[in-house]
Amino acid sequence: MYSEQRDQHGKDLKAAWAAVDLKGYFAAMRESPAQLYKEKQDAIADSRSAQADNALWRLAGSRIRDAGTGQDSVYGLLSEELNNLGDHLGSAADKEWIDTWLEQAWQLRINRARQKVYRSLSAAEGADGQACPSDKQPDAAAAQGQVAEYLSELETLRGAEACMVEKQNTALACLPAGALHDSLDDLHRGENAYANASRNAAAQMARYRQAQEKYAAAAIASEPGAAPSQALLGAGVKVRAALAAIEFSSNVLGKEAVANDRIKRIDAIVKKLGTTDDPGKDATRAELAAVLVTRIADDAQVLADLHKPVIPMSLLIQRDLEKNRADLARVQADIYRTDLELLRAILASKMTEATKLIGARAQLDRIKPCYRGMIFLDAVALPAAKTHPPCDDPDSRAALYDAAGDYGHVMGALRARTQGLEQRRSELGYEQSLAYNQANAEQWAVLIDATAGQSVAAAASGQKASDYKDVIQLFSLLWIGKGVNK
């Protein structure tokens, strides 16, 4: 029977659950750190601006002198900063190697951006574009039409990328030891780890998909109501083991790939529902078997569910759960890739600092010898008539201004950019932790939403007395009529 009290409880539940704002909660969780991060970046910029002013005042009061002189000279100040980047860094050959590295870095950014486009195009056509440059696309030879063109171009870009990286490594190997080499070591460790993770993910996914295909084939070959065959049982063990190897590993690229694969398979089934196509056809049942085996441990139950009508709501709930897992895996993989990009950017920023400092030293080499004994401020400010012997050369003064400008730019804006990138990299751990928390909350939200919806519907159901009002009145009239008859 219908209960008004139970119905009210259901309405209260519906209102309470509707008031839960997970997106707003996590947006607020991100807003505070984002504001703090901005304040840190502003603080870095302000600090570097003050330090640049201080460095320029120090430079203005120093004698120019020449290369090889002490730290109290303009040459010495530039050499001090260059030594922080590399031991005795600053020769013309060093500058050529740095320019080569920066040129290749620019070309690499263009190359990788184009690779990203072709991977997206390939994925849109149903192909898998591997992330690792050294891995060839397994089915590239069998691809046709546009997909074959995309994969071919992707392979060409990967080859070019490998050549550019090799040129960069050669250039940097020719530079003296120091902070530049240390940053390169960090980058190499990150890129090697990413390449290994990509190769392992590709190998794991190949085993996983092969096991899925064998399981699907064995499931379709099974008769409805029959016990699972040995082939099906063996394939089930292998596909679940392959899935566990990915999900319980630390390889975020493999987790991203398997999550996207499950979403793709569920979407293939959902697409058939509500169309003229029969969802029970072998192609759809193969996809369904591949989905069921990953969440049902009992192969007999898989077979039973495989031959039942597909329930759209159940499938959509499963898709929501898989989407949350896929979102978490994507965020983790994106953080992994962002870390690599930041390592590259930090090294490039330090390289730019080095080339500016070397350029400033080269400007000093151009000035007339009579300026070298002067205080920098006097050299750019005093008229020729007040110097003994007279020394007046507009080109020398221009070179001094250019050198000071490059030095101030390094000590201010460029150093702030380097430190800002390093600070950004240190914030990635918090982003990863927050992504885990949000994914867990959203997983629960999917389950609670389905349960709450069913509870509200059940609370509102039941037979009301008003539903029987007409029947009761009819019986009453008949009873009265019978009494009147008597």
ZAFI-126051 format. One record per residue (C-alpha): residue number from 1; residue in three letters; chain; x, y, z. Coordinates in steps of 0.1 Angstrom, whole numbers, plus 5000, padded with zeros to 4 digits. Example, Ala and Ser with C-alpha at 12.3 -4.5 7.8 and 13.67 -1.06 7.14 Angstrom:
% residues 2
    n  res  chain     x     y     z
    1  ala      A  5123  4955  5078
    2  ser      A  5137  4989  5071
This chain:
% residues 486
    n  res  chain     x     y     z
    1  met      A  5000  5000  5000
    2  tyr      A  5010  5036  4993
    3  ser      A  5025  5054  5023
    4  glu      A  5025  5092  5023
    5  gln      A  5053  5092  5049
    6  arg      A  5075  5070  5027
    7  asp      A  5067  5091  4997
    8  gln      A  5078  5123  5016
    9  his      A  5110  5105  5026
   10  gly      A  5116  5098  4989
   11  lys      A  5109  5135  4980
   12  asp      A  5134  5145  5007
   13  leu      A  5160  5121  4993
   14  lys      A  5155  5135  4958
   15  ala      A  5159  5171  4970
   16  ala      A  5189  5163  4992
   17  trp      A  5207  5144  4964
   18  ala      A  5199  5172  4939
   19  ala      A  5215  5197  4962
   20  val      A  5248  5178  4961
   21  asp      A  5272  5198  4939
   22  leu      A  5303  5177  4933
   23  lys      A  5315  5199  4904
   24  gly      A  5311  5230  4925
   25  tyr      A  5329  5214  4954
   26  phe      A  5359  5203  4933
   27  ala      A  5359  5237  4915
   28  ala      A  5363  5253  4949
   29  met      A  5391  5229  4958
   30  arg      A  5409  5239  4926
   31  glu      A  5402  5276  4930
   32  ser      A  5421  5281  4962
   33  pro      A  5453  5264  4950
   34  ala      A  5450  5282  4917
   35  gln      A  5449  5315  4935
   36  leu      A  5478  5305  4957
   37  tyr      A  5498  5294  4926
   38  lys      A  5491  5328  4910
   39  glu      A  5503  5345  4941
   40  lys      A  5535  5324  4940
   41  gln      A  5541  5333  4904
   42  asp      A  5535  5370  4911
   43  ala      A  5559  5367  4940
   44  ile      A  5586  5351  4918
   45  ala      A  5581  5379  4892
   46  asp      A  5583  5406  4919
   47  ser      A  5614  5390  4935
   48  arg      A  5632  5386  4902
   49  ser      A  5623  5422  4892
   50  ala      A  5639  5434  4925
   51  gln      A  5669  5412  4920
   52  ala      A  5673  5424  4884
   53  asp      A  5673  5460  4896
   54  asn      A  5699  5451  4923
   55  ala      A  5721  5433  4897
   56  leu      A  5719  5463  4873
   57  trp      A  5730  5487  4901
   58  arg      A  5759  5463  4909
   59  leu      A  5768  5463  4872
   60  ala      A  5766  5501  4870
   61  gly      A  5792  5505  4898
   62  ser      A  5816  5479  4884
   63  arg      A  5846  5484  4862
   64  ile      A  5843  5469  4828
   65  arg      A  5879  5455  4825
   66  asp      A  5883  5424  4802
   67  ala      A  5879  5386  4801
   68  gly      A  5897  5368  4829
   69  thr      A  5895  5396  4854
   70  gly      A  5879  5393  4889
   71  gln      A  5843  5391  4900
   72  asp      A  5841  5428  4907
   73  ser      A  5841  5436  4870
   74  val      A  5813  5436  4844
   75  tyr      A  5830  5406  4827
   76  gly      A  5831  5389  4861
   77  leu      A  5794  5394  4867
   78  leu      A  5785  5378  4834
   79  ser      A  5810  5350  4839
   80  glu      A  5795  5343  4873
   81  glu      A  5760  5337  4859
   82  leu      A  5774  5316  4830
   83  asn      A  5793  5294  4854
   84  asn      A  5761  5287  4872
   85  leu      A  5748  5272  4839
   86  gly      A  5780  5254  4828
   87  asp      A  5816  5253  4839
   88  his      A  5834  5281  4821
   89  leu      A  5805  5284  4797
   90  gly      A  5806  5312  4772
   91  ser      A  5828  5305  4742
   92  ala      A  5816  5312  4706
   93  ala      A  5815  5274  4701
   94  asp      A  5792  5271  4731
   95  lys      A  5769  5297  4716
   96  glu      A  5767  5278  4683
   97  trp      A  5758  5246  4701
   98  ile      A  5731  5264  4722
   99  asp      A  5717  5280  4691
  100  thr      A  5715  5246  4674
  101  trp      A  5697  5231  4705
  102  leu      A  5672  5260  4706
  103  glu      A  5665  5257  4668
  104  gln      A  5658  5220  4672
  105  ala      A  5636  5227  4702
  106  trp      A  5615  5250  4681
  107  gln      A  5612  5224  4653
  108  leu      A  5604  5197  4678
  109  arg      A  5575  5217  4692
  110  ile      A  5561  5220  4657
  111  asn      A  5567  5183  4649
  112  arg      A  5550  5171  4681
  113  ala      A  5520  5194  4676
  114  arg      A  5515  5179  4641
  115  gln      A  5519  5144  4656
  116  lys      A  5491  5152  4680
  117  val      A  5468  5162  4652
  118  tyr      A  5475  5131  4632
  119  arg      A  5470  5109  4663
  120  ser      A  5436  5126  4668
  121  leu      A  5427  5120  4631
  122  ser      A  5437  5084  4633
  123  ala      A  5418  5078  4665
  124  ala      A  5387  5094  4649
  125  glu      A  5390  5067  4622
  126  gly      A  5393  5039  4647
  127  ala      A  5431  5034  4646
  128  asp      A  5454  5035  4675
  129  gly      A  5483  5061  4672
  130  gln      A  5511  5050  4696
  131  ala      A  5526  5076  4718
  132  cys      A  5562  5064  4716
  133  pro      A  5582  5075  4686
  134  ser      A  5601  5042  4684
  135  asp      A  5569  5020  4682
  136  lys      A  5555  5013  4648
  137  gln      A  5517  5011  4644
  138  pro      A  5510  4973  4643
  139  asp      A  5482  4975  4617
  140  ala      A  5497  5003  4596
  141  ala      A  5503  4980  4566
  142  ala      A  5467  4968  4567
  143  ala      A  5453  5003  4569
  144  gln      A  5434  5018  4540
  145  gly      A  5425  5052  4526
  146  gln      A  5427  5082  4549
  147  val      A  5439  5061  4579
  148  ala      A  5469  5048  4559
  149  glu      A  5478  5084  4550
  150  tyr      A  5475  5096  4586
  151  leu      A  5496  5067  4599
  152  ser      A  5522  5071  4572
  153  glu      A  5526  5108  4580
  154  leu      A  5527  5100  4617
  155  glu      A  5556  5076  4610
  156  thr      A  5575  5102  4590
  157  leu      A  5571  5128  4618
  158  arg      A  5583  5102  4644
  159  gly      A  5614  5096  4623
  160  ala      A  5621  5133  4620
  161  glu      A  5615  5137  4658
  162  ala      A  5642  5111  4665
  163  cys      A  5667  5129  4643
  164  met      A  5659  5163  4660
  165  val      A  5664  5147  4695
  166  glu      A  5697  5132  4684
  167  lys      A  5709  5166  4672
  168  gln      A  5699  5182  4705
  169  asn      A  5717  5155  4725
  170  thr      A  5748  5160  4704
  171  ala      A  5747  5198  4709
  172  leu      A  5743  5195  4746
  173  ala      A  5769  5169  4750
  174  cys      A  5794  5194  4736
  175  leu      A  5786  5219  4764
  176  pro      A  5805  5219  4797
  177  ala      A  5791  5202  4828
  178  gly      A  5767  5222  4850
  179  ala      A  5730  5231  4854
  180  leu      A  5723  5226  4817
  181  his      A  5735  5191  4818
  182  asp      A  5717  5185  4851
  183  ser      A  5684  5196  4835
  184  leu      A  5691  5174  4805
  185  asp      A  5697  5144  4828
  186  asp      A  5663  5151  4844
  187  leu      A  5647  5153  4809
  188  his      A  5664  5121  4797
  189  arg      A  5651  5102  4828
  190  gly      A  5616  5115  4822
  191  glu      A  5616  5108  4784
  192  asn      A  5631  5073  4789
  193  ala      A  5605  5065  4815
  194  tyr      A  5577  5077  4792
  195  ala      A  5591  5057  4763
  196  asn      A  5593  5025  4784
  197  ala      A  5558  5031  4798
  198  ser      A  5545  5036  4763
  199  arg      A  5561  5004  4750
  200  asn      A  5548  4984  4780
  201  ala      A  5513  4999  4776
  202  ala      A  5513  4989  4739
  203  ala      A  5524  4954  4747
  204  gln      A  5499  4950  4775
  205  met      A  5471  4963  4754
  206  ala      A  5480  4939  4725
  207  arg      A  5478  4909  4749
  208  tyr      A  5446  4922  4765
  209  arg      A  5428  4928  4731
  210  gln      A  5440  4894  4718
  211  ala      A  5426  4877  4749
  212  gln      A  5393  4896  4745
  213  glu      A  5389  4886  4709
  214  lys      A  5395  4849  4718
  215  tyr      A  5370  4852  4747
  216  ala      A  5344  4868  4725
  217  ala      A  5348  4842  4698
  218  ala      A  5344  4814  4724
  219  ala      A  5314  4831  4739
  220  ile      A  5296  4834  4706
  221  ala      A  5303  4798  4697
  222  ser      A  5286  4787  4730
  223  glu      A  5250  4775  4729
  224  pro      A  5225  4794  4750
  225  gly      A  5221  4776  4784
  226  ala      A  5252  4754  4779
  227  ala      A  5280  4752  4804
  228  pro      A  5311  4773  4796
  229  ser      A  5336  4754  4774
  230  gln      A  5372  4749  4783
  231  ala      A  5381  4773  4756
  232  leu      A  5359  4800  4772
  233  leu      A  5372  4793  4807
  234  gly      A  5408  4795  4796
  235  ala      A  5402  4827  4776
  236  gly      A  5385  4842  4806
  237  val      A  5415  4835  4828
  238  lys      A  5438  4851  4803
  239  val      A  5417  4883  4797
  240  arg      A  5411  4889  4834
  241  ala      A  5448  4884  4841
  242  ala      A  5458  4908  4813
  243  leu      A  5433  4934  4826
  244  ala      A  5447  4930  4862
  245  ala      A  5482  4934  4849
  246  ile      A  5473  4968  4835
  247  glu      A  5450  4981  4863
  248  phe      A  5473  4970  4892
  249  ser      A  5505  4984  4875
  250  ser      A  5518  5019  4879
  251  asn      A  5517  5025  4842
  252  val      A  5492  5053  4837
  253  leu      A  5494  5051  4799
  254  gly      A  5482  5015  4800
  255  lys      A  5453  5025  4823
  256  glu      A  5444  5053  4799
  257  ala      A  5444  5029  4770
  258  val      A  5423  5002  4786
  259  ala      A  5398  5027  4800
  260  asn      A  5393  5042  4765
  261  asp      A  5390  5007  4750
  262  arg      A  5362  4998  4773
  263  ile      A  5343  5030  4766
  264  lys      A  5347  5024  4729
  265  arg      A  5332  4989  4732
  266  ile      A  5303  5000  4753
  267  asp      A  5296  5029  4729
  268  ala      A  5295  5004  4700
  269  ile      A  5267  4985  4718
  270  val      A  5248  5016  4729
  271  lys      A  5249  5028  4693
  272  lys      A  5230  4997  4681
  273  leu      A  5202  5001  4707
  274  gly      A  5171  5018  4695
  275  thr      A  5181  5012  4658
  276  thr      A  5169  4988  4632
  277  asp      A  5200  4967  4638
  278  asp      A  5196  4936  4660
  279  pro      A  5216  4941  4692
  280  gly      A  5219  4903  4694
  281  lys      A  5240  4900  4662
  282  asp      A  5274  4884  4665
  283  ala      A  5293  4917  4661
  284  thr      A  5274  4933  4690
  285  arg      A  5275  4902  4711
  286  ala      A  5313  4901  4707
  287  glu      A  5316  4936  4721
  288  leu      A  5292  4927  4749
  289  ala      A  5312  4896  4758
  290  ala      A  5344  4917  4759
  291  val      A  5326  4941  4782
  292  leu      A  5310  4915  4805
  293  val      A  5342  4895  4810
  294  thr      A  5359  4925  4826
  295  arg      A  5333  4929  4853
  296  ile      A  5318  4894  4858
  297  ala      A  5342  4868  4872
  298  asp      A  5318  4839  4865
  299  asp      A  5319  4828  4829
  300  ala      A  5285  4810  4832
  301  gln      A  5270  4843  4843
  302  val      A  5286  4860  4813
  303  leu      A  5270  4835  4790
  304  ala      A  5236  4839  4807
  305  asp      A  5238  4877  4804
  306  leu      A  5251  4875  4768
  307  his      A  5219  4858  4757
  308  lys      A  5195  4881  4777
  309  pro      A  5180  4912  4762
  310  val      A  5204  4942  4766
  311  ile      A  5191  4966  4793
  312  pro      A  5201  5001  4782
  313  met      A  5200  5017  4817
  314  ser      A  5224  4991  4831
  315  leu      A  5247  4996  4802
  316  leu      A  5246  5034  4805
  317  ile      A  5254  5032  4843
  318  gln      A  5284  5010  4834
  319  arg      A  5294  5035  4808
  320  asp      A  5293  5063  4833
  321  leu      A  5315  5043  4857
  322  glu      A  5340  5035  4829
  323  lys      A  5340  5072  4818
  324  asn      A  5350  5082  4853
  325  arg      A  5378  5057  4852
  326  ala      A  5388  5069  4818
  327  asp      A  5387  5105  4830
  328  leu      A  5410  5097  4859
  329  ala      A  5434  5078  4837
  330  arg      A  5435  5106  4812
  331  val      A  5442  5132  4839
  332  gln      A  5470  5110  4852
  333  ala      A  5485  5105  4818
  334  asp      A  5481  5143  4810
  335  ile      A  5500  5151  4842
  336  tyr      A  5527  5127  4832
  337  arg      A  5529  5143  4798
  338  thr      A  5528  5178  4813
  339  asp      A  5557  5170  4836
  340  leu      A  5577  5161  4805
  341  glu      A  5567  5193  4787
  342  leu      A  5577  5213  4818
  343  leu      A  5611  5196  4819
  344  arg      A  5616  5205  4782
  345  ala      A  5605  5241  4789
  346  ile      A  5628  5245  4819
  347  leu      A  5658  5233  4799
  348  ala      A  5649  5256  4770
  349  ser      A  5645  5285  4794
  350  lys      A  5680  5279  4808
  351  met      A  5694  5276  4773
  352  thr      A  5678  5310  4765
  353  glu      A  5694  5325  4796
  354  ala      A  5728  5311  4785
  355  thr      A  5726  5325  4749
  356  lys      A  5716  5359  4762
  357  leu      A  5745  5360  4787
  358  ile      A  5770  5349  4760
  359  gly      A  5755  5376  4737
  360  ala      A  5761  5402  4764
  361  arg      A  5798  5391  4767
  362  ala      A  5802  5393  4730
  363  gln      A  5789  5429  4731
  364  leu      A  5817  5438  4756
  365  asp      A  5843  5423  4732
  366  arg      A  5833  5450  4707
  367  ile      A  5840  5481  4728
  368  lys      A  5872  5502  4725
  369  pro      A  5900  5493  4748
  370  cys      A  5899  5528  4764
  371  tyr      A  5865  5520  4780
  372  arg      A  5878  5489  4798
  373  gly      A  5893  5507  4828
  374  met      A  5861  5528  4834
  375  ile      A  5833  5523  4858
  376  phe      A  5803  5511  4836
  377  leu      A  5781  5541  4846
  378  asp      A  5809  5565  4836
  379  ala      A  5815  5547  4804
  380  val      A  5780  5552  4792
  381  ala      A  5774  5586  4808
  382  leu      A  5806  5608  4808
  383  pro      A  5813  5630  4777
  384  ala      A  5846  5624  4759
  385  ala      A  5860  5658  4770
  386  lys      A  5862  5646  4807
  387  thr      A  5882  5614  4799
  388  his      A  5920  5612  4798
  389  pro      A  5929  5604  4772
  390  pro      A  5897  5613  4754
  391  cys      A  5875  5583  4746
  392  asp      A  5843  5587  4728
  393  asp      A  5827  5560  4706
  394  pro      A  5789  5558  4701
  395  asp      A  5791  5522  4690
  396  ser      A  5809  5512  4722
  397  arg      A  5783  5529  4743
  398  ala      A  5756  5512  4724
  399  ala      A  5773  5478  4729
  400  leu      A  5775  5485  4766
  401  tyr      A  5738  5494  4768
  402  asp      A  5729  5462  4749
  403  ala      A  5750  5441  4772
  404  ala      A  5733  5457  4802
  405  gly      A  5699  5451  4787
  406  asp      A  5706  5414  4780
  407  tyr      A  5720  5409  4815
  408  gly      A  5690  5426  4831
  409  his      A  5666  5406  4810
  410  val      A  5683  5373  4821
  411  met      A  5683  5383  4858
  412  gly      A  5647  5394  4857
  413  ala      A  5622  5381  4832
  414  leu      A  5641  5350  4819
  415  arg      A  5651  5338  4854
  416  ala      A  5615  5344  4866
  417  arg      A  5602  5323  4837
  418  thr      A  5626  5294  4847
  419  gln      A  5617  5296  4883
  420  gly      A  5580  5298  4874
  421  leu      A  5582  5266  4854
  422  glu      A  5600  5249  4882
  423  gln      A  5572  5260  4906
  424  arg      A  5545  5248  4882
  425  arg      A  5562  5214  4881
  426  ser      A  5562  5212  4919
  427  glu      A  5524  5217  4919
  428  leu      A  5516  5187  4898
  429  gly      A  5514  5163  4928
  430  tyr      A  5485  5182  4943
  431  glu      A  5466  5181  4909
  432  gln      A  5471  5143  4908
  433  ser      A  5458  5139  4943
  434  leu      A  5428  5160  4936
  435  ala      A  5420  5141  4904
  436  tyr      A  5420  5108  4924
  437  asn      A  5396  5123  4950
  438  gln      A  5373  5136  4923
  439  ala      A  5373  5103  4904
  440  asn      A  5364  5084  4935
  441  ala      A  5336  5108  4944
  442  glu      A  5322  5106  4909
  443  gln      A  5323  5068  4909
  444  trp      A  5301  5069  4941
  445  ala      A  5279  5095  4926
  446  val      A  5270  5073  4896
  447  leu      A  5260  5044  4919
  448  ile      A  5242  5067  4944
  449  asp      A  5223  5084  4916
  450  ala      A  5210  5051  4902
  451  thr      A  5201  5039  4937
  452  ala      A  5185  5072  4947
  453  gly      A  5164  5073  4916
  454  gln      A  5151  5038  4922
  455  ser      A  5144  5045  4959
  456  val      A  5124  5077  4950
  457  ala      A  5104  5058  4924
  458  ala      A  5097  5030  4949
  459  ala      A  5087  5054  4976
  460  ala      A  5062  5070  4954
  461  ser      A  5047  5037  4943
  462  gly      A  5020  5017  4960
  463  gln      A  4982  5014  4959
  464  lys      A  4963  5043  4974
  465  ala      A  4928  5041  4990
  466  ser      A  4916  5066  4966
  467  asp      A  4923  5041  4938
  468  tyr      A  4895  5020  4953
  469  lys      A  4870  5047  4960
  470  asp      A  4848  5040  4931
  471  val      A  4848  5002  4938
  472  ile      A  4840  5008  4975
  473  gln      A  4811  5031  4966
  474  leu      A  4798  5005  4941
  475  phe      A  4799  4978  4968
  476  ser      A  4782  5002  4993
  477  leu      A  4754  5009  4968
  478  leu      A  4749  4972  4962
  479  trp      A  4748  4965  4999
  480  ile      A  4722  4993  5004
  481  gly      A  4702  4981  4975
  482  lys      A  4701  4946  4989
  483  gly      A  4689  4960  5023
  484  val      A  4661  4980  5006
  485  asn      A  4650  4949  4987
  486  lys      A  4647  4930  5020
